[in-house]
Protein backbone atom coordinates (compact mmCIF):
# COMPACT_ATOMS: atom_id res chain seq x y z
CA UNK A 1 0.00 0.00 0.00
CA UNK A 2 1.11 3.57 -0.68
CA UNK A 3 0.83 4.63 2.97
CA UNK A 4 3.19 1.81 4.01
CA UNK A 5 6.03 3.55 2.18
CA UNK A 6 8.02 5.54 4.77
CA UNK A 7 8.78 8.34 2.33
CA UNK A 8 5.06 8.90 1.68
CA UNK A 9 4.06 8.80 5.35
CA UNK A 10 6.97 10.98 6.40
CA UNK A 11 6.37 13.37 3.52
CA UNK A 12 2.70 13.87 4.39
CA UNK A 13 3.51 14.52 8.04
CA UNK A 14 6.22 17.00 7.04
CA UNK A 15 3.82 18.74 4.62
CA UNK A 16 1.22 19.11 7.37
CA UNK A 17 3.87 20.61 9.65
CA UNK A 18 4.92 22.92 6.82
CA UNK A 19 1.37 24.15 6.26
CA UNK A 20 0.88 25.12 9.91
CA UNK A 21 4.24 26.83 10.18
CA UNK A 22 3.97 28.54 6.79
CA UNK A 23 0.72 30.28 7.65
CA UNK A 24 2.15 31.39 10.99
CA UNK A 25 4.95 33.55 9.56
CA UNK A 26 2.89 36.44 8.08
CA UNK A 27 0.59 36.26 11.12
CA UNK A 28 3.58 36.72 13.44
CA UNK A 29 4.55 39.76 11.37
CA UNK A 30 1.01 41.17 11.72
CA UNK A 31 0.45 40.65 15.45
CA UNK A 32 4.06 41.07 16.62
CA UNK A 33 4.65 44.37 14.78
CA UNK A 34 4.52 46.53 17.91
CA UNK A 35 6.23 44.08 20.28
CA UNK A 36 9.83 43.34 21.14
CA UNK A 37 11.35 40.21 19.58
CA UNK A 38 11.90 38.51 22.95
CA UNK A 39 8.26 39.06 23.98
CA UNK A 40 7.06 37.73 20.62
CA UNK A 41 9.22 34.60 20.94
CA UNK A 42 8.07 34.01 24.54
CA UNK A 43 4.38 34.18 23.58
CA UNK A 44 4.83 31.89 20.57
CA UNK A 45 6.52 29.17 22.58
CA UNK A 46 4.14 29.58 25.52
CA UNK A 47 1.42 28.57 23.07
CA UNK A 48 3.56 25.68 21.87
CA UNK A 49 4.10 24.53 25.47
CA UNK A 50 0.32 24.41 26.01
CA UNK A 51 -0.03 22.04 23.05
CA UNK A 52 2.75 19.85 24.41
CA UNK A 53 1.09 19.66 27.82
CA UNK A 54 -2.32 18.73 26.34
CA UNK A 55 -1.05 16.07 23.90
CA UNK A 56 1.31 14.17 26.22
CA UNK A 57 0.81 10.41 26.09
CA UNK A 58 1.33 7.73 28.75
CA UNK A 59 4.61 5.76 28.63
CA UNK A 60 2.71 2.70 27.38
CA UNK A 61 1.99 4.61 24.13
CA UNK A 62 5.09 6.78 23.69
CA UNK A 63 8.62 6.62 25.08
CA UNK A 64 9.13 9.25 27.80
CA UNK A 65 11.97 11.76 27.88
CA UNK A 66 14.93 10.76 30.06
CA UNK A 67 17.33 12.77 32.21
CA UNK A 68 20.05 11.99 29.68
CA UNK A 69 18.02 13.93 27.06
CA UNK A 70 18.21 17.20 29.05
CA UNK A 71 21.45 18.54 27.47
CA UNK A 72 20.09 17.93 23.97
CA UNK A 73 16.67 19.46 24.74
CA UNK A 74 18.38 22.46 26.36
CA UNK A 75 20.44 23.02 23.21
CA UNK A 76 17.26 22.68 21.13
CA UNK A 77 15.61 25.33 23.30
CA UNK A 78 18.55 27.74 23.00
CA UNK A 79 18.68 27.54 19.22
CA UNK A 80 15.10 26.63 18.28
CA UNK A 81 12.96 28.34 20.93
CA UNK A 82 15.13 31.36 21.69
CA UNK A 83 17.59 32.41 18.96
CA UNK A 84 15.43 31.25 16.03
CA UNK A 85 12.13 32.97 16.90
CA UNK A 86 13.85 36.11 18.21
CA UNK A 87 15.78 36.50 14.94
CA UNK A 88 12.59 35.80 12.99
CA UNK A 89 10.56 38.35 14.94
CA UNK A 90 13.20 41.06 14.47
CA UNK A 91 13.63 40.22 10.79
CA UNK A 92 9.88 40.34 10.12
CA UNK A 93 9.81 43.89 11.49
CA UNK A 94 12.49 44.98 9.01
CA UNK A 95 11.66 43.25 5.71
CA UNK A 96 8.63 42.16 3.71
CA UNK A 97 6.56 39.14 4.73
CA UNK A 98 6.85 37.56 1.28
CA UNK A 99 10.64 37.70 1.03
CA UNK A 100 11.03 36.67 4.68
CA UNK A 101 8.78 33.65 4.16
CA UNK A 102 10.75 32.54 1.10
CA UNK A 103 14.10 33.00 2.86
CA UNK A 104 12.97 30.47 5.46
CA UNK A 105 13.50 27.83 2.76
CA UNK A 106 17.21 27.95 3.63
CA UNK A 107 16.35 26.06 6.82
CA UNK A 108 16.31 22.94 4.63
CA UNK A 109 19.87 23.63 3.47
CA UNK A 110 21.23 24.00 6.98
CA UNK A 111 19.29 20.94 8.18
CA UNK A 112 20.52 18.73 5.33
CA UNK A 113 24.16 19.78 5.61
CA UNK A 114 24.16 19.29 9.38
CA UNK A 115 22.37 15.94 9.10
CA UNK A 116 25.05 14.85 6.65
CA UNK A 117 27.86 16.08 8.90
CA UNK A 118 26.52 14.77 12.22
CA UNK A 119 24.58 11.64 11.22
CA UNK A 120 26.14 10.75 7.85
CA UNK A 121 22.70 10.73 6.22
CA UNK A 122 22.87 9.69 2.57
CA UNK A 123 22.65 12.55 0.06
CA UNK A 124 22.99 11.62 -3.60
CA UNK A 125 23.65 14.00 -6.51
CA UNK A 126 19.96 14.82 -6.85
CA UNK A 127 19.74 15.93 -3.23
CA UNK A 128 22.92 18.02 -3.53
CA UNK A 129 21.52 19.68 -6.66
CA UNK A 130 18.28 20.41 -4.78
CA UNK A 131 20.26 22.03 -1.96
CA UNK A 132 22.23 24.12 -4.49
CA UNK A 133 18.99 25.42 -6.03
CA UNK A 134 17.64 26.35 -2.59
CA UNK A 135 20.86 28.19 -1.78
CA UNK A 136 20.88 29.98 -5.15
CA UNK A 137 17.30 31.09 -4.58
CA UNK A 138 18.32 32.53 -1.22
CA UNK A 139 21.17 34.46 -2.85
CA UNK A 140 18.73 35.96 -5.37
CA UNK A 141 16.44 37.07 -2.52
CA UNK A 142 19.33 38.70 -0.67
CA UNK A 143 20.39 40.59 -3.80
CA UNK A 144 16.79 41.70 -4.44
CA UNK A 145 16.25 42.98 -0.90
CA UNK A 146 19.66 44.67 -0.93
CA UNK A 147 18.41 46.88 -3.75
CA UNK A 148 15.51 47.96 -1.54
CA UNK A 149 17.79 49.41 1.14
CA UNK A 150 20.01 48.44 4.06
CA UNK A 151 17.20 47.86 6.55
CA UNK A 152 15.47 45.38 4.23
CA UNK A 153 18.76 43.53 3.78
CA UNK A 154 19.45 43.39 7.53
CA UNK A 155 15.95 42.05 8.10
CA UNK A 156 16.52 39.30 5.56
CA UNK A 157 19.91 38.43 7.08
CA UNK A 158 18.18 38.11 10.47
CA UNK A 159 15.79 35.62 8.88
CA UNK A 160 18.83 33.71 7.63
CA UNK A 161 20.16 33.54 11.20
CA UNK A 162 16.80 32.09 12.23
CA UNK A 163 17.04 29.42 9.52
CA UNK A 164 20.54 28.44 10.68
CA UNK A 165 19.35 28.20 14.30
CA UNK A 166 16.34 26.09 13.33
CA UNK A 167 18.50 23.93 11.07
CA UNK A 168 20.66 23.05 14.06
CA UNK A 169 17.55 22.55 16.19
CA UNK A 170 16.09 20.19 13.56
CA UNK A 171 19.27 18.15 13.46
CA UNK A 172 19.54 17.94 17.23
CA UNK A 173 15.89 16.87 17.46
CA UNK A 174 16.64 13.66 15.57
CA UNK A 175 18.22 12.35 18.79
CA UNK A 176 14.84 12.56 20.56
CA UNK A 177 12.61 11.69 17.58
CA UNK A 178 11.77 8.35 19.21
CA UNK A 179 10.53 10.05 22.39
CA UNK A 180 6.97 11.28 22.92
CA UNK A 181 6.88 14.32 20.59
CA UNK A 182 4.48 16.16 22.89
CA UNK A 183 6.93 15.85 25.78
CA UNK A 184 9.72 17.13 23.54
CA UNK A 185 7.57 20.10 22.50
CA UNK A 186 6.67 20.85 26.13
CA UNK A 187 10.23 20.63 27.46
CA UNK A 188 11.81 22.60 24.62
CA UNK A 189 9.10 25.27 24.64
CA UNK A 190 9.08 25.73 28.41
CA UNK A 191 12.84 26.24 28.46
CA UNK A 192 12.57 28.66 25.55
CA UNK A 193 9.87 30.67 27.34
CA UNK A 194 12.05 30.98 30.46
CA UNK A 195 14.98 32.26 28.39
CA UNK A 196 13.07 34.75 26.25
CA UNK A 197 10.85 36.03 29.08
CA UNK A 198 13.93 36.76 31.17
CA UNK A 199 15.52 38.64 28.25
CA UNK A 200 12.29 40.55 27.52
CA UNK A 201 12.18 41.77 31.14
CA UNK A 202 15.91 42.59 31.12
CA UNK A 203 15.57 44.72 27.97
CA UNK A 204 12.42 46.44 29.23
CA UNK A 205 10.24 45.42 26.31
CA UNK A 206 6.62 46.71 26.42
CA UNK A 207 3.79 44.48 27.58
CA UNK A 208 1.59 43.09 24.77
CA UNK A 209 -2.04 44.08 24.37
CA UNK A 210 -4.58 41.34 25.22
CA UNK A 211 -5.36 40.90 21.50
CA UNK A 212 -1.70 40.54 20.49
CA UNK A 213 -1.01 38.17 23.38
CA UNK A 214 -3.99 35.94 22.56
CA UNK A 215 -3.18 35.94 18.85
CA UNK A 216 0.50 35.02 19.35
CA UNK A 217 -0.41 32.31 21.87
CA UNK A 218 -2.78 30.80 19.29
CA UNK A 219 -0.19 31.10 16.50
CA UNK A 220 2.38 29.45 18.74
CA UNK A 221 0.02 26.60 19.63
CA UNK A 222 -0.64 25.72 15.98
CA UNK A 223 2.31 27.02 13.97
CA UNK A 224 4.97 26.01 16.49
CA UNK A 225 3.54 23.44 18.93
CA UNK A 226 1.38 21.29 16.65
CA UNK A 227 3.76 21.85 13.73
CA UNK A 228 6.76 20.71 15.77
CA UNK A 229 4.92 17.59 16.92
CA UNK A 230 4.15 16.67 13.30
CA UNK A 231 7.76 17.49 12.34
CA UNK A 232 9.14 15.10 14.97
CA UNK A 233 6.78 12.35 13.81
CA UNK A 234 7.97 12.96 10.25
CA UNK A 235 11.62 12.67 11.31
CA UNK A 236 10.77 9.33 12.88
CA UNK A 237 9.61 8.06 9.48
CA UNK A 238 11.74 10.14 7.15
CA UNK A 239 15.09 11.20 8.62
CA UNK A 240 16.30 14.72 9.45
CA UNK A 241 17.53 15.85 6.02
CA UNK A 242 14.43 14.73 4.08
CA UNK A 243 12.00 16.10 6.65
CA UNK A 244 13.78 19.43 6.46
CA UNK A 245 13.56 19.41 2.68
CA UNK A 246 9.81 18.70 2.53
CA UNK A 247 9.26 21.23 5.31
CA UNK A 248 10.76 23.75 2.88
CA UNK A 249 7.27 24.03 1.37
CA UNK A 250 6.33 26.10 4.44
CA UNK A 251 7.90 29.31 3.09
CA UNK A 252 5.90 29.10 -0.15
CA UNK A 253 2.71 28.67 1.83
CA UNK A 254 3.74 31.62 3.98
CA UNK A 255 4.63 33.79 0.98
CA UNK A 256 1.28 33.09 -0.68
CA UNK A 257 -0.56 33.84 2.55
CA UNK A 258 1.40 37.09 2.98
CA UNK A 259 0.29 38.19 -0.50
CA UNK A 260 -3.31 37.33 0.38
CA UNK A 261 -2.99 39.48 3.51
CA UNK A 262 -2.00 42.46 1.37
CA UNK A 263 1.81 42.32 1.09
CA UNK A 264 2.69 44.29 -2.07
CA UNK A 265 6.46 43.83 -2.03
CA UNK A 266 6.51 41.21 -4.81
CA UNK A 267 9.23 41.74 -7.41
CA UNK A 268 10.95 39.83 -10.19
CA UNK A 269 13.78 39.03 -7.77
CA UNK A 270 11.37 37.49 -5.27
CA UNK A 271 9.64 35.55 -8.06
CA UNK A 272 12.94 34.22 -9.44
CA UNK A 273 14.30 33.29 -6.00
CA UNK A 274 11.04 31.57 -5.09
CA UNK A 275 10.99 29.62 -8.37
CA UNK A 276 14.55 28.34 -7.80
CA UNK A 277 13.69 27.28 -4.26
CA UNK A 278 10.48 25.56 -5.34
CA UNK A 279 12.40 23.64 -8.01
CA UNK A 280 14.90 22.52 -5.38
CA UNK A 281 12.14 21.23 -3.08
CA UNK A 282 10.41 19.34 -5.91
CA UNK A 283 13.70 17.80 -7.04
CA UNK A 284 14.37 16.52 -3.54
CA UNK A 285 10.91 14.94 -3.32
CA UNK A 286 11.63 12.88 -6.46
CA UNK A 287 14.30 10.92 -4.59
CA UNK A 288 13.92 7.12 -4.45
CA UNK A 289 16.18 4.93 -2.31
CA UNK A 290 15.86 1.14 -2.46
CA UNK A 291 18.60 -1.48 -2.10
CA UNK A 292 19.54 -4.55 -0.10
CA UNK A 293 20.77 -3.52 3.32
CA UNK A 294 21.72 -5.08 6.63
CA UNK A 295 20.31 -4.37 10.09
CA UNK A 296 22.61 -4.96 13.04
CA UNK A 297 21.16 -6.19 16.32
CA UNK A 298 19.60 -3.24 18.16
CA UNK A 299 17.79 -2.62 21.44
CA UNK A 300 15.81 0.58 21.95
CA UNK A 301 12.46 2.04 23.06
CA UNK A 302 9.96 3.93 20.94
CA UNK A 303 6.36 3.84 19.71
CA UNK A 304 5.89 1.12 17.09
CA UNK A 305 3.40 -1.28 15.52
CA UNK A 306 3.83 -4.80 14.15
CA UNK A 307 2.94 -4.24 10.51
CA UNK A 308 6.02 -2.30 9.35
CA UNK A 309 8.35 -5.20 8.56
CA UNK A 310 10.81 -4.34 11.37
CA UNK A 311 8.97 -5.25 14.57
CA UNK A 312 8.25 -8.98 14.71
CA UNK A 313 8.81 -9.65 18.43
CA UNK A 314 6.10 -11.53 20.29
CA UNK A 315 3.36 -10.23 22.60
CA UNK A 316 0.74 -12.12 24.56
CA UNK A 317 -1.77 -10.89 23.62
CA UNK A 318 -0.63 -9.01 20.49
CA UNK A 319 -1.44 -5.25 20.68
CA UNK A 320 -3.54 -3.85 17.84
CA UNK A 321 -2.46 -0.21 18.27
CA UNK A 322 0.93 1.53 18.32
CA UNK A 323 2.64 1.07 21.69
CA UNK A 324 6.00 1.70 23.34
CA UNK A 325 8.37 -0.50 25.33
CA UNK A 326 12.00 -1.58 25.31
CA UNK A 327 12.46 -4.16 22.56
CA UNK A 328 15.26 -5.87 20.67
CA UNK A 329 15.83 -6.28 16.92
CA UNK A 330 17.80 -9.29 15.73
CA UNK A 331 20.25 -8.89 12.87
CA UNK A 332 18.63 -9.15 9.43
CA UNK A 333 19.17 -8.39 5.77
CA UNK A 334 16.46 -7.44 3.27
CA UNK A 335 15.43 -5.07 0.48
CA UNK A 336 12.73 -2.39 0.55
CA UNK A 337 12.35 1.39 0.06
CA UNK A 338 13.79 3.18 3.06
CA UNK A 339 15.09 6.48 4.41
CA UNK A 340 17.64 7.29 7.18
CA UNK A 341 15.33 6.77 10.15
CA UNK A 342 16.12 5.11 13.49
CA UNK A 343 16.30 1.69 11.81
CA UNK A 344 18.29 2.66 8.72
CA UNK A 345 21.55 4.30 9.71
CA UNK A 346 23.72 2.02 7.60
CA UNK A 347 26.61 3.37 5.56
CA UNK A 348 26.79 3.43 1.76
SULSULHU-V896565 format. One record per pair of residues at least 12 apart in sequence whose ideal C-beta (glycine too) atoms are under 10 Angstrom apart, sorted by the first residue. I is the first residue (numbers start at 0). GAP is how many residues later the second one is. Records with the same first field share a line. If there is no record, write none. Layout:
I: GAP  GAP
This chain:
3: 303  304  305  332  333
4: 232  283  331  332  333  334
5: 230  231  232  233  236  283  302  330  331  332  333  335  337  338
6: 230  231  232  235  239  278  280  281  282  283  330  331  332
7: 229  230  329
8: 224  225  227  228  229  299
9: 223  224  225  226  227  228  229  232  233  236  329  331
10: 223  226  227  231  232  234  235  238  274  328
11: 218  222  225  226  234
12: 216  217  218  219  220  221  222  223  224  225  230  233  234
13: 216  217  219  220  221  223  224  228  229  230  231  232  233  234  235  236  271
14: 215  219  231  232  234  235  238  270
15: 210  211  213  214  215  217  218
16: 206  209  210  211  212  213  214  215  216  217  218  226  229  230  232  233
17: 209  212  213  216  225  228  229  230  231  232  233  234  235  236  263
18: 203  204  208  211  228  230  231  234  235  238
19: 199  201  202  203  204  205  206  207  208  209  210  211  230  233
20: 83  86  145  198  201  202  203  205  206  207  209  210  226  228  229  230  232  233
21: 79  82  201  205  225  226  227  228  229  230  231  232  233  234  235  236
22: 78  196  199  200  204  227  230  231  233  234  235
23: 20  64  77  192  194  195  196  197  198  199  200  203  226  229  230  233
24: 63  67  72  73  75  76  77  79  134  194  198  225  226  228  229  230  232  233
25: 66  70  71  72  74  75  227  228  229  230  231  232  233  234  235  236  237
26: 70  188  189  191  192  195  196  227  230  231  234
27: 12  13  15  16  57  60  61  64  65  69  72  187  188  191  192  195  196  226
28: 59  60  62  63  64  66  67  68  71  72  225  229  232  234
29: 62  67  182  185  189  228  231  232
30: 12  177  178  180  181  182  183  184  185  187  188
31: 12  53  56  57  58  60  61  176  180  183  184  187
32: 56  59  60  179
33: 59  172  174  175  178
34: 54  58  165  170  171  172  173  174  177  178  181
35: 50  53  54  57  160  163  164  167  168  169  170  171  172
36: 48  49  50  51  52  53  54  55  56  121  159  162  163  166  168
37: 44  47  48  51  52  157  158  159  160  161  162  163  164  165  167
38: 47  50  157  158  160  161  162  164  166  167  168  169  173  174  177
39: 45  46  48  49  50  52  53  156  160  165  168  172  176  179  180
40: 40  41  42  43  44  45  46  47  48  49  151  152  154  155  156  158  159  175  179  183
41: 39  40  43  44  150  151  152  153  154  155  156  157  158  159  163  166  174  178
42: 42  46  150  153  154  157  165  169  170  171  172  173  174  175  176  177
43: 37  41  44  45  145  148  149  152  172  173  174  175  176  177  179  180  181
44: 32  35  36  37  39  40  140  143  144  145  146  147  148  149  150  151  152  171  172  175  179  180  183
45: 143  144  146  147  150  151  167  170  171  174  175  178  179
46: 142  146  166  167  168  169  170  171  172  173  174  175  176  177  178  179
47: 33  37  137  138  140  141  142  144  145  169  171  172  173  174  175  176  177  178  179  180  181
48: 32  136  137  138  139  140  141  142  143  144  168  171  172  175  176
49: 135  136  139  167  168  170  171  175
50: 131  134  135  138  169  170  171  173  174  175  176  177  178
51: 128  129  130  131  132  133  134  135  136  137  138  169  173  174  176  177
52: 129  130  132  133  136  137  172
53: 128  132  167  171
54: 125  126  127  128  130  131  170  171  174
55: 124  125  126  127  129  130
56: 123  124  125  126  246  265  267
57: 122  266
58: 121  124  242  265  266
59: 243  259  263  264  265
60: 119  242  260  261  262  263
61: 116  117  118  119  120  121  122  239  240  241  260  261  262
62: 113  115  116  117  120  237  238  239  240  241  261  262  263
63: 115  116  119  237  260
64: 111  114  115  118  119  121  122
65: 110  113  235
68: 106  107  110  114  115  118
69: 117  121
70: 101  104
71: 100  101  102  103  104  112  116
72: 99  100  102  103  106  110  111  113  114  115  117  118
73: 98  113  114  117  121
74: 93  94  97  98  100  113  116
75: 90  92  93  94  95  96  97  99  100  108  111  112  113  115  116  152
76: 92  110  111  112  113  114  115  116  117  118  119
77: 87  90  91  94  110  113  114  117
78: 83  85  86  87  88  89  90  91  92  93  109  113
79: 82  85  86  87  88  89  90  92  93  108  109  111  112  144  148
80: 84  85  88  104  106  107  108  109  110  111  112  113  114  115  143  147
81: 83  87  109  110  111  112  113  114  116  117
82: 78  79  81  82  83  85  86  109  112  113
83: 23  77  78  79  80  81  82  83  84  85  108  140
84: 77  80  81  107  111  135  139
85: 72  75  76  79  106  109  110  113  114
86: 70  71  72  73  74  75  76  77  78  79
87: 12  15  16  70  71  73  74  75  77  78
88: 69  73  107  127
89: 64  65  68  69  71  72
90: 12  13  63  64  65  66  67  68  69  70  71
91: 63  66  67  70  166
92: 58  62  65
93: 51  55  56  57  58  59  60  61  62  63  64  65
94: 46  50  53  54  56  57  58  59  60  61  62  63  64  170
95: 49  52  56  59  60  159  162  167  168  169  170  171  174
96: 157  158  160  161  162  164  165  166  168
97: 43  153  156  157  158  159  160  161  163  165  166  167  168  169  172  173  176
98: 42  43  45  46  49  53  56  57  60  152  156  159  164  166  167  168  170  171  174  175
99: 41  45  52  55  56  58  59  62  151  154  155  158  163  165
100: 58  149  150  151  152  153  154  155  156  157  158  162  169  173
101: 35  36  38  39  42  54  57  149  150  152  153  156  168  169  171  172  174  175  176
102: 34  35  38  39  42  52  53  54  55  56  57  59  60  148  152  167  170  174
103: 34  55  56  58  59  62  143  144  146  147  148  150  151  173
104: 28  29  30  32  33  36  58  140  142  143  144  145  146  147  149  150  168  169  171  172  173  175  176
105: 25  28  29  31  32  33  35  36  53  54  56  57  58  60  61  142  145  171
106: 27  52  53  55  56  57  58  59  60  61  62  63  137  138  140  141  143  144
107: 22  23  26  27  55  58  59  62  133  134  135  136  137  138  139  140  141  142  143  169  172  173  176
108: 21  22  23  24  25  26  28  29  54  55  58  135  136  139  168  171
109: 21  24  25  50  53  54  55  56  57  58  59  60  61  134
110: 20  52  53  55  56  57  58  59  60  62  63  124  129  130  131  132  133  134  136  137
111: 15  16  18  19  22  55  58  59  127  128  129  130  131  132  133  136  172
112: 15  18  22  54  58  128  131
113: 50  53  54  55  56  57  58  60  126  127  130
114: 52  55  56  59  120  124  125  126  127  128  129  130  225
115: 12  15  55  124  125  224
116: 54
117: 50  53  54  56  57  122
118: 52  55  56  120  121  122  221  226
119: 220  225  226  227  228
120: 50  53  118  119  120  121  218  219  223  224
121: 117  119  120  165  167  217  218  222  223  224  225  226
122: 118  119  122  161  164  217
123: 163  164  165  224
125: 157  158  160  161  162
126: 114  115  118  153  156  157  159  160  162
127: 156
128: 150  151  154  155
129: 115  118  147  149  150  151  152  153  154  155  156  157
130: 110  114  149  152  153
131: 144  148  151
132: 142  143  144  145  146  147  148  149  150  151
133: 111  114  117  139  142  143  144  145  146  147  149  150
134: 141  142  145
135: 136  137  140  141  143  144
136: 114  133  135  136  137  138  139  140  141  142  143  144
137: 18  21  22  25  135  138  139  142
138: 134  137
139: 128  129  130  131  132  133  134  135  136  137
140: 15  18  19  126  128  129  131  132  133  135  136
141: 14  15  17  18  127  131
142: 126  129  130
143: 12  121  123  124  125  126  127  128  129
144: 12  14  120  122  124  125  128
145: 123
146: 120  122
147: 117  119  121
151: 113
158: 92
162: 88
165: 78  81
166: 73  77
168: 19  59
169: 58  61  62  65  70  71  73  74  77
170: 64  69  70  73
171: 16  68
172: 15  55  58  59  62  67  70
173: 58  61  62  65  66  67  69  166  167  168
174: 65
175: 12  56  59
176: 54  55  56  57  58  59  60  61  62  63  66  125  164  165
177: 54  57  58  122  123  124  125  126  146  163  164
178: 53  57  122  123  124  145
179: 49  52  122  123  144
180: 47  48  49  50  51  52  53  54  55  122
181: 43  44  46  47  50
183: 44  45  48
184: 39  40  41  42  43  44  46  47
185: 39  43
187: 36  37  40
188: 31  32  35  36  39
191: 32
192: 27
222: 27  31
226: 20  23
229: 13  17
230: 12  13  15  16  19
232: 70
233: 12  13
234: 12  104  105  106  107
235: 66  67  68  105  106
236: 71  102  104  105
237: 101  102  103
238: 50  99  100  101  102  103  105  106
239: 100  101
240: 43  98  99
241: 42  43  45  47  97  98  99
242: 96  98
243: 40
244: 35  36  38  39  40  42
245: 35  38  39
246: 34
247: 29  30  32  33  36  37
248: 28  29  32  33  36
250: 23  26  27  30
251: 22  25  26  29
254: 15  19  22
255: 18
286: 52
287: 49
288: 48  49  50  51  55  59
289: 45  46  47  48
290: 44  45  46  47  55  57
291: 41  42  43  44
292: 39  40  41  42  43  45  50  51  53  54  55
293: 37  38  39  40  52
294: 15  34  35  36  37  38  39  48  49  50  51
295: 33  34  35  36  49  50
296: 31  32  33  34  35
297: 12  29  30  31  32  33  44  45  47
298: 27  28  29  30
299: 26  27  28  29  42  43
300: 23  24  25  26
301: 20  22  23  24  25  40  41
302: 18  19  20  21  22
303: 15  18  19  20  21  23  38  39
304: 14  15  16  17  18
305: 12  13  14  16  17
307: 14  35
308: 23  25  27  29  34
309: 19  22  24  26  28  31  32  33  34
310: 16  18  32
311: 17  18  20
312: 12  14  15  16  17
314: 12
328: 14
